[in-house]
C-alpha cells in the first residue's frame, strides 16, 4: 500500500469511528413518552420487547414507508418513535440496539440515496533523507629535524560518515462519500380491543367543516379483523353521523363508541367520500 492510500485510509477511519453512539440513537425522536412506556411496561409488559431479545427487522423502500406504517398499525402495532438522519449508510446494529433500549418489538428500516459529498485536503508527512560519505586522504610534506636535516613525512587515512536531514511534505487526498436518507420506525404490540376498529382518527379542519356544513372526524387507520374492517368503511372517509347522531368531535365519537350496545348487531355510519354522503352498515 503506498503512502497516499495509507493516509486516506487513516483519515477515513478517524472520520467514521467517532463516538460509540450510533446515528439511530443520536437522532431518535419519541412519539410515546418515556413515562407512558414505563406505564405500559408495568401494566402490560407483553407489549414491549423482552430483555436481551432481538426485535423483528423489516426493510423497505424509502418512498413507501407511510403506507407500510399504516399496514403495521392495522395489524396490531403501535408506532412509538423513529430515527431520521442523512449520512453514509449505517448498518442495522445501531437500529437494533435502539429498539432494545426502548423496548420496540419491530423495526421498520428504509433508506434512499440523498447526495454525494467530495472531501479533499492535505496531510503532512516528515521525509527523512540521509547522505553517506567515505574516502581516503593522502598528504605529503617535509619536516626539519633538530640537526637541520630535511625529511619527508606522509599521512594516509580512510574516512566515512553520514548526514541526515528532515523535511515536511504536503500530500493531497480526495475521496467521495455517498449519503443516504435513513429512517428507522419503532413499534410495540397494540393489544387494545377495539369495539369498532378505527384507530388514530382526527377531527377535520375548519375549512373542511365549512365546506361540508358540519363537524366530523377523518378515519386514518382501521384495525384488521374488526367490524369496521369487514365493512365498506375506507381510510380517509369523513364520519359525520353515528346512528343518525351528528359527530361533533373525536371525544364525542369515542363516547358514542363506548356507549354502543353490540347486542344491537349493527350500527349505521354516514360518511363523506369523494364529496358524496354514504350510509354504511357496520355489522357485529
N, C-alpha and C positions, 0 to 999 in steps of 0.2 A: 504494500500500500504506500503510495507516495505521500509526501508531506502535506500537500494541499488537501487530499482526500481525508487524511487523518485529522486535520484541523477542522474541516467541515463536520466530520463525524462527532468530534468532541463538542463542537458548538451546538449541534442539534441535540446531543444528549443532555447538555445543560439546559437548553430551552424547554425540552419536553419532560424532563424529570420532575423539576419543581417540587411542590409540596405533595404530600400523600393524599390530600383531599381531592376526589375526582370532580369533574365538571358536573356530574349528575347530583352530587351532594352540594356543591357550591351554589348552583343555580336552581335549587329546589324551591318550589312555591306551594304553600299549603292551601288546600280547599277546605278540608276538615281541620279544625284547630287541634292543637296538641291536647287540650283539655277534653275535647269530645272523643278523641281516640283513646284517651286514658279511661274515660267512662265506658266506652264500648269494650275495651279490654277487660274491665272489671265485671261488667254485666253480661257480655256476650263474647267471650274470648274466641269462640269458634269462627268469628267473622274475620279475625286477623291471622296473620302468618304465625305459625308456631316457632318457638325459639330454635335456631340452628337449622330451620327448614329452608328449602330452596323455593323461591317463587316461580310461578309459571311465566315464561317469557314468550311474547308474540311479536314478530316483526312485520312491518308492512310499509307501503308506500306513503311518503310524507303527505301527499295531497289528499289521501283517502281517510285520514285519521278521524275526522269529525264523525263520519259515517260509522267507522268501526267503534268509536266510543259509545254511540247510540245503541249499537248492536249489543255491546257488552253490558250496558245498563239494562237493556231489555232482558238479558239472560241472567240477571241477578247479581250484578257487580255495582259497587259504589265507587265513584271517581273521587279520590281523596287528595290528590296532588299531582304535580307534574314538574319535570325539569326541562328547561329550554335554553339552548345556547348555540352559538356558531363557533366552530373551531375545527381542528384536524380530527379525523374520525376516531372516536373513542370506542374501546371495547365494551362488552356488556357487563364486565365485572363491577364497574362503578355503579351501574343501574341496579344490579342485583344487591349490592351492599346497601344502597339507599333503601331499596324495598324492604330488606331485612331490618333496617333501623326503624322504619315507620310502621312495619307490620303489614305491608302490602302483599297479598297473595298472588297478584298478577301484575306484570309489567308489559305495557304496550310500547315498543320501540319503533321509531320512524326516523328517517333521515332523507335529505335531499341536497344535491350539490348547490352551494351558495356562490363561491368565487375562488380565485387563486390569488395568493399573495407572494410577491417576489421579494426576497430579503437578500441584501448584499452588504458588504463592508470589508474591513481589513483586519487581519490579525497579525501580530508581530512575533517573529522568532529571532533568536540570537544565533548568528552563524559564527562558528569558531574556525580560525584559519591559522595553521602552524607552518612555519618555514624552517627547513633543516639546512645547516651549512656544515661542510667539512673540507679539509685540505691539508697542505704541507707547507711549512715555512723553512727556507734555507737562507742563511745570512753569513757573509764572509767579511773579514776585516783584519787589519794589522794592529798589533799592540806593542808598546815599547817596554822592554824589560828593564830591571834595575841596573843592568850593565850597559844599557844603551843599544842593545841589540833589538832588532825588529823581528817579530814572528807573526805567522798567520793564524787567525782563530776562525772557527766556523760554528754556526748554530743551525741545527736541523731538528724540527719538531712537527708532529701532526696535531691537528685541532679539529674539533667537532662541536656543534651547538644547535640550538633551535630558538625561535621566537614565535610567540602566539599573540594574535590579535582577535578582538571580539567586535562584531558589528551587527546592529539590528536591521532586520529586513522585513518590509511590509509585504504580506501575501494576500491578495484579494480572494474573496469567496462569494459565492452566489448560489441560492437554492430557492425552489418554489414549494409553497405549501398549499395544497388543496383544502378548502374549508367547506364544511357542511352544516346545514341547519339540522340540529339533532334534538329530538324530543322524546322524553320517557313519561308516559302516563301511568299512574299507580292506582290500583284498585284493591278494595277489600270485598268480602262477601256481603251481599244485602239479603238478610233473611227476614225482612219485614213482610208481613202478609197483607197484600193489598186487596181491599174488598172489590174494587173495580179494575184496577190495573194501570192507572195513569201515574206517571212519576214526573216530578220537576215541572209541573205546569206553571205558567206565568200569566199575570194579568196583561191584557193588551194595552197598547199605547193610547194616549189621549187622541191622537189623530185617527186611530182605528175606531175608537168609541164614537167619535163624531161621524165617521163615515158610515158605520152600520146603525147608528142611532141608539146604542145601548152598550152596557158593560158585557164583559165576557172574559174567558181565560183561554190561552192557547195550549193545546196538547203538545208537549215537547217530547215525551217519551212514553212508550207503552210496554209494560212487562209481559213477557211471553206466557202463554197458557193461563190467561186471566179472562174474565168476562169481556173487557174492552178489546183485548187482543183477538178474541174469537168473534167479534162483531165487525161492523163496517167502519168503525172509527179509525181515522188516519192521523199520523203526526202532522202538525200544523193546522188541523181543524180548530176552529174557534167555537168553544162551547158557550152557548148563550142561555140555554134553558135546560133545567133538570126536572123531568116530570112536570113540565109546564111552569116551573118556578124560575124567574129570571135570576141568572147567576150574577151576583153583584161584585164579587171579588174572589181571590183564591181562598181566603179564610172562610168565606161563605160556602164555597164549593166543598171544602174539607168537612164543614159541619153537615152539609147535605149528605155527603157520602157516609159519614159516621152514623147518622140517624136513619139511614136507609135500612129497611127491613127486607132481608134477602128472601124471606118466605113469600114475598110478592112475585118472585120468579123472574121478573124483568123490570127494566127501567127505560124510559123514553128520553133520549137526549136530542136536543135541537142544536145543530152545529151549522156554521157558515163555512162553506168550501167553494172556492172559486166564485165568490160573490153570490152564492146561492144558499138558501136555507134548506137543510135536510133533516128530517126526523129519522133517528136511528134507534132500533130496539136493542137493548143490552140484556141478554139472557143470563140467568144464573142456574 
